[in-house]
Amino acid sequence: MIAEPDRAVEEVGSVLGALADPTRRRLLDLLAALGAATATTLAGRLPVSRQAIVKHLAVLDAAGLVVGNRVGREVRYSLRPAGLDATTRWMSSLAADWDRRLAAIKRVAEAAEHDLT
């Protein structure tokens, strides 16, 4: 069993790895605009083969960013916004840490400037 902090680290790594590819980011943009689409529809909008689109969608699905729902013979993919939750929390925490550090640097710089005057 994976400990909860380790699971979050894995989720963040999976999401960031999936988002590292520009084609996958474009797929997410298209799904956001279309709501849901098949791999064939998505391939028609990108200069990438349907087979490549299916592989990219599998990576996005494994990262929890999209979900595929079978409708008859087709699989319609849509966004799964909750897949970004762990990454959003991690990035917010990281940003808060940097804000605290920058505020401390600012205080030191202002104190040094005040001491010089």
CNS distance restraints for C-alpha pairs under 8 A (distance, minus, plus):
assign (resid   2 and name CA) (resid   6 and name CA) 6.31 0.50 0.50
assign (resid   2 and name CA) (resid   7 and name CA) 6.05 0.50 0.50
assign (resid   3 and name CA) (resid   7 and name CA) 6.14 0.50 0.50
assign (resid   4 and name CA) (resid   8 and name CA) 6.28 0.50 0.50
assign (resid   5 and name CA) (resid   9 and name CA) 6.29 0.50 0.50
assign (resid   6 and name CA) (resid  10 and name CA) 6.20 0.50 0.50
assign (resid   7 and name CA) (resid  11 and name CA) 6.11 0.50 0.50
assign (resid   8 and name CA) (resid  12 and name CA) 6.13 0.50 0.50
assign (resid   8 and name CA) (resid  86 and name CA) 6.16 0.50 0.50
assign (resid   9 and name CA) (resid  13 and name CA) 6.14 0.50 0.50
assign (resid  10 and name CA) (resid  14 and name CA) 6.04 0.50 0.50
assign (resid  11 and name CA) (resid  15 and name CA) 6.15 0.50 0.50
assign (resid  11 and name CA) (resid  63 and name CA) 6.98 0.50 0.50
assign (resid  11 and name CA) (resid  86 and name CA) 6.72 0.50 0.50
assign (resid  11 and name CA) (resid  87 and name CA) 7.38 0.50 0.50
assign (resid  12 and name CA) (resid  16 and name CA) 6.03 0.50 0.50
assign (resid  12 and name CA) (resid  86 and name CA) 6.18 0.50 0.50
assign (resid  12 and name CA) (resid  87 and name CA) 4.92 0.50 0.50
assign (resid  12 and name CA) (resid  90 and name CA) 7.62 0.50 0.50
assign (resid  13 and name CA) (resid  17 and name CA) 5.92 0.50 0.50
assign (resid  14 and name CA) (resid  18 and name CA) 6.16 0.50 0.50
assign (resid  14 and name CA) (resid  62 and name CA) 7.86 0.50 0.50
assign (resid  14 and name CA) (resid  63 and name CA) 5.22 0.50 0.50
assign (resid  15 and name CA) (resid  19 and name CA) 6.12 0.50 0.50
assign (resid  15 and name CA) (resid  60 and name CA) 7.82 0.50 0.50
assign (resid  15 and name CA) (resid  63 and name CA) 5.21 0.50 0.50
assign (resid  15 and name CA) (resid  64 and name CA) 7.58 0.50 0.50
assign (resid  15 and name CA) (resid  65 and name CA) 7.46 0.50 0.50
assign (resid  15 and name CA) (resid  83 and name CA) 7.76 0.50 0.50
assign (resid  15 and name CA) (resid  84 and name CA) 7.22 0.50 0.50
assign (resid  15 and name CA) (resid  87 and name CA) 7.14 0.50 0.50
assign (resid  16 and name CA) (resid  20 and name CA) 6.03 0.50 0.50
assign (resid  16 and name CA) (resid  87 and name CA) 7.90 0.50 0.50
assign (resid  17 and name CA) (resid  21 and name CA) 7.58 0.50 0.50
assign (resid  18 and name CA) (resid  24 and name CA) 6.84 0.50 0.50
assign (resid  18 and name CA) (resid  59 and name CA) 6.26 0.50 0.50
assign (resid  18 and name CA) (resid  60 and name CA) 5.94 0.50 0.50
assign (resid  18 and name CA) (resid  63 and name CA) 6.67 0.50 0.50
assign (resid  19 and name CA) (resid  24 and name CA) 6.35 0.50 0.50
assign (resid  19 and name CA) (resid  25 and name CA) 5.79 0.50 0.50
assign (resid  20 and name CA) (resid  24 and name CA) 7.87 0.50 0.50
assign (resid  20 and name CA) (resid  25 and name CA) 7.76 0.50 0.50
assign (resid  21 and name CA) (resid  25 and name CA) 6.46 0.50 0.50
assign (resid  22 and name CA) (resid  26 and name CA) 6.13 0.50 0.50
assign (resid  23 and name CA) (resid  27 and name CA) 6.19 0.50 0.50
assign (resid  23 and name CA) (resid  56 and name CA) 7.73 0.50 0.50
assign (resid  24 and name CA) (resid  28 and name CA) 6.33 0.50 0.50
assign (resid  24 and name CA) (resid  56 and name CA) 6.07 0.50 0.50
assign (resid  24 and name CA) (resid  57 and name CA) 7.51 0.50 0.50
assign (resid  24 and name CA) (resid  60 and name CA) 7.27 0.50 0.50
assign (resid  25 and name CA) (resid  29 and name CA) 6.34 0.50 0.50
assign (resid  26 and name CA) (resid  30 and name CA) 6.18 0.50 0.50
assign (resid  27 and name CA) (resid  31 and name CA) 6.13 0.50 0.50
assign (resid  27 and name CA) (resid  42 and name CA) 7.23 0.50 0.50
assign (resid  28 and name CA) (resid  32 and name CA) 6.07 0.50 0.50
assign (resid  28 and name CA) (resid  79 and name CA) 7.05 0.50 0.50
assign (resid  29 and name CA) (resid  33 and name CA) 6.31 0.50 0.50
assign (resid  30 and name CA) (resid  34 and name CA) 5.95 0.50 0.50
assign (resid  30 and name CA) (resid  42 and name CA) 7.45 0.50 0.50
assign (resid  31 and name CA) (resid  35 and name CA) 5.29 0.50 0.50
assign (resid  31 and name CA) (resid  36 and name CA) 5.71 0.50 0.50
assign (resid  31 and name CA) (resid  37 and name CA) 6.70 0.50 0.50
assign (resid  31 and name CA) (resid  77 and name CA) 7.56 0.50 0.50
assign (resid  31 and name CA) (resid  78 and name CA) 5.94 0.50 0.50
assign (resid  31 and name CA) (resid  79 and name CA) 6.30 0.50 0.50
assign (resid  32 and name CA) (resid  36 and name CA) 7.91 0.50 0.50
assign (resid  32 and name CA) (resid  78 and name CA) 7.84 0.50 0.50
assign (resid  32 and name CA) (resid  79 and name CA) 6.74 0.50 0.50
assign (resid  35 and name CA) (resid  78 and name CA) 6.07 0.50 0.50
assign (resid  35 and name CA) (resid  79 and name CA) 7.47 0.50 0.50
assign (resid  36 and name CA) (resid  76 and name CA) 5.93 0.50 0.50
assign (resid  36 and name CA) (resid  77 and name CA) 5.28 0.50 0.50
assign (resid  36 and name CA) (resid  78 and name CA) 4.47 0.50 0.50
assign (resid  36 and name CA) (resid  79 and name CA) 7.56 0.50 0.50
assign (resid  37 and name CA) (resid  41 and name CA) 6.02 0.50 0.50
assign (resid  37 and name CA) (resid  42 and name CA) 6.57 0.50 0.50
assign (resid  37 and name CA) (resid  76 and name CA) 5.02 0.50 0.50
assign (resid  37 and name CA) (resid  77 and name CA) 5.33 0.50 0.50
assign (resid  37 and name CA) (resid  78 and name CA) 6.77 0.50 0.50
assign (resid  38 and name CA) (resid  42 and name CA) 6.30 0.50 0.50
assign (resid  38 and name CA) (resid  74 and name CA) 6.82 0.50 0.50
assign (resid  38 and name CA) (resid  75 and name CA) 5.81 0.50 0.50
assign (resid  38 and name CA) (resid  76 and name CA) 4.57 0.50 0.50
assign (resid  38 and name CA) (resid  77 and name CA) 5.97 0.50 0.50
assign (resid  39 and name CA) (resid  43 and name CA) 5.96 0.50 0.50
assign (resid  39 and name CA) (resid  50 and name CA) 6.13 0.50 0.50
assign (resid  39 and name CA) (resid  53 and name CA) 6.14 0.50 0.50
assign (resid  39 and name CA) (resid  54 and name CA) 6.07 0.50 0.50
assign (resid  39 and name CA) (resid  75 and name CA) 7.60 0.50 0.50
assign (resid  39 and name CA) (resid  76 and name CA) 7.53 0.50 0.50
assign (resid  39 and name CA) (resid  77 and name CA) 7.64 0.50 0.50
assign (resid  40 and name CA) (resid  44 and name CA) 6.25 0.50 0.50
assign (resid  40 and name CA) (resid  50 and name CA) 5.83 0.50 0.50
assign (resid  41 and name CA) (resid  45 and name CA) 6.82 0.50 0.50
assign (resid  42 and name CA) (resid  46 and name CA) 6.58 0.50 0.50
assign (resid  42 and name CA) (resid  50 and name CA) 7.84 0.50 0.50
assign (resid  42 and name CA) (resid  53 and name CA) 7.31 0.50 0.50
assign (resid  43 and name CA) (resid  47 and name CA) 7.09 0.50 0.50
assign (resid  43 and name CA) (resid  48 and name CA) 5.98 0.50 0.50
assign (resid  43 and name CA) (resid  49 and name CA) 5.94 0.50 0.50
assign (resid  43 and name CA) (resid  50 and name CA) 5.07 0.50 0.50
assign (resid  43 and name CA) (resid  53 and name CA) 6.23 0.50 0.50
assign (resid  48 and name CA) (resid  52 and name CA) 6.31 0.50 0.50
assign (resid  48 and name CA) (resid  53 and name CA) 6.72 0.50 0.50
assign (resid  49 and name CA) (resid  53 and name CA) 6.31 0.50 0.50
assign (resid  50 and name CA) (resid  54 and name CA) 6.21 0.50 0.50
assign (resid  51 and name CA) (resid  55 and name CA) 6.41 0.50 0.50
assign (resid  52 and name CA) (resid  56 and name CA) 6.22 0.50 0.50
assign (resid  53 and name CA) (resid  57 and name CA) 6.04 0.50 0.50
assign (resid  54 and name CA) (resid  58 and name CA) 6.17 0.50 0.50
assign (resid  55 and name CA) (resid  59 and name CA) 6.52 0.50 0.50
assign (resid  56 and name CA) (resid  60 and name CA) 6.34 0.50 0.50
assign (resid  57 and name CA) (resid  61 and name CA) 5.92 0.50 0.50
assign (resid  57 and name CA) (resid  66 and name CA) 7.39 0.50 0.50
assign (resid  58 and name CA) (resid  62 and name CA) 6.06 0.50 0.50
assign (resid  59 and name CA) (resid  63 and name CA) 6.24 0.50 0.50
assign (resid  60 and name CA) (resid  64 and name CA) 6.30 0.50 0.50
assign (resid  60 and name CA) (resid  65 and name CA) 5.25 0.50 0.50
assign (resid  60 and name CA) (resid  66 and name CA) 5.74 0.50 0.50
assign (resid  61 and name CA) (resid  65 and name CA) 5.68 0.50 0.50
assign (resid  61 and name CA) (resid  66 and name CA) 4.87 0.50 0.50
assign (resid  61 and name CA) (resid  67 and name CA) 5.78 0.50 0.50
assign (resid  61 and name CA) (resid  68 and name CA) 7.65 0.50 0.50
assign (resid  63 and name CA) (resid  83 and name CA) 7.11 0.50 0.50
assign (resid  64 and name CA) (resid  80 and name CA) 6.70 0.50 0.50
assign (resid  64 and name CA) (resid  82 and name CA) 7.84 0.50 0.50
assign (resid  64 and name CA) (resid  83 and name CA) 4.70 0.50 0.50
assign (resid  64 and name CA) (resid  84 and name CA) 7.89 0.50 0.50
assign (resid  65 and name CA) (resid  79 and name CA) 6.04 0.50 0.50
assign (resid  65 and name CA) (resid  80 and name CA) 4.96 0.50 0.50
assign (resid  65 and name CA) (resid  81 and name CA) 6.45 0.50 0.50
assign (resid  65 and name CA) (resid  82 and name CA) 7.53 0.50 0.50
assign (resid  65 and name CA) (resid  83 and name CA) 4.80 0.50 0.50
assign (resid  65 and name CA) (resid  84 and name CA) 6.89 0.50 0.50
assign (resid  66 and name CA) (resid  77 and name CA) 6.46 0.50 0.50
assign (resid  66 and name CA) (resid  78 and name CA) 5.50 0.50 0.50
assign (resid  66 and name CA) (resid  79 and name CA) 4.42 0.50 0.50
assign (resid  66 and name CA) (resid  80 and name CA) 4.79 0.50 0.50
assign (resid  66 and name CA) (resid  81 and name CA) 7.92 0.50 0.50
assign (resid  66 and name CA) (resid  83 and name CA) 7.81 0.50 0.50
assign (resid  67 and name CA) (resid  77 and name CA) 5.54 0.50 0.50
assign (resid  67 and name CA) (resid  78 and name CA) 5.60 0.50 0.50
assign (resid  67 and name CA) (resid  79 and name CA) 6.41 0.50 0.50
assign (resid  67 and name CA) (resid  80 and name CA) 6.24 0.50 0.50
assign (resid  68 and name CA) (resid  75 and name CA) 5.78 0.50 0.50
assign (resid  68 and name CA) (resid  76 and name CA) 5.46 0.50 0.50
assign (resid  68 and name CA) (resid  77 and name CA) 4.30 0.50 0.50
assign (resid  68 and name CA) (resid  78 and name CA) 6.57 0.50 0.50
assign (resid  69 and name CA) (resid  75 and name CA) 5.33 0.50 0.50
assign (resid  69 and name CA) (resid  76 and name CA) 5.26 0.50 0.50
assign (resid  69 and name CA) (resid  77 and name CA) 6.34 0.50 0.50
assign (resid  70 and name CA) (resid  74 and name CA) 5.68 0.50 0.50
assign (resid  70 and name CA) (resid  75 and name CA) 4.27 0.50 0.50
assign (resid  70 and name CA) (resid  76 and name CA) 6.25 0.50 0.50
assign (resid  71 and name CA) (resid  75 and name CA) 5.95 0.50 0.50
assign (resid  71 and name CA) (resid  76 and name CA) 6.89 0.50 0.50
assign (resid  81 and name CA) (resid  85 and name CA) 7.54 0.50 0.50
assign (resid  84 and name CA) (resid  88 and name CA) 5.90 0.50 0.50
assign (resid  85 and name CA) (resid  89 and name CA) 6.19 0.50 0.50
assign (resid  86 and name CA) (resid  90 and name CA) 6.18 0.50 0.50
assign (resid  87 and name CA) (resid  91 and name CA) 6.05 0.50 0.50
assign (resid  88 and name CA) (resid  92 and name CA) 5.99 0.50 0.50
assign (resid  89 and name CA) (resid  93 and name CA) 6.12 0.50 0.50
assign (resid  90 and name CA) (resid  94 and name CA) 6.15 0.50 0.50
assign (resid  91 and name CA) (resid  95 and name CA) 6.02 0.50 0.50
assign (resid  92 and name CA) (resid  96 and name CA) 6.12 0.50 0.50
assign (resid  93 and name CA) (resid  97 and name CA) 6.26 0.50 0.50
assign (resid  94 and name CA) (resid  98 and name CA) 6.34 0.50 0.50
assign (resid  95 and name CA) (resid  99 and name CA) 6.10 0.50 0.50
assign (resid  96 and name CA) (resid 100 and name CA) 6.24 0.50 0.50
assign (resid  97 and name CA) (resid 101 and name CA) 6.29 0.50 0.50
assign (resid  98 and name CA) (resid 102 and name CA) 6.00 0.50 0.50
assign (resid  99 and name CA) (resid 103 and name CA) 6.04 0.50 0.50
assign (resid 100 and name CA) (resid 104 and name CA) 6.25 0.50 0.50
assign (resid 101 and name CA) (resid 105 and name CA) 6.30 0.50 0.50
assign (resid 102 and name CA) (resid 106 and name CA) 6.10 0.50 0.50
assign (resid 103 and name CA) (resid 107 and name CA) 6.21 0.50 0.50
assign (resid 104 and name CA) (resid 108 and name CA) 6.29 0.50 0.50
assign (resid 105 and name CA) (resid 109 and name CA) 6.11 0.50 0.50
assign (resid 106 and name CA) (resid 110 and name CA) 6.02 0.50 0.50
assign (resid 107 and name CA) (resid 111 and name CA) 6.02 0.50 0.50
assign (resid 108 and name CA) (resid 112 and name CA) 6.10 0.50 0.50
assign (resid 109 and name CA) (resid 113 and name CA) 6.12 0.50 0.50
assign (resid 110 and name CA) (resid 114 and name CA) 6.03 0.50 0.50
assign (resid 111 and name CA) (resid 115 and name CA) 6.14 0.50 0.50
assign (resid 112 and name CA) (resid 116 and name CA) 6.37 0.50 0.50
assign (resid 113 and name CA) (resid 117 and name CA) 6.63 0.50 0.50
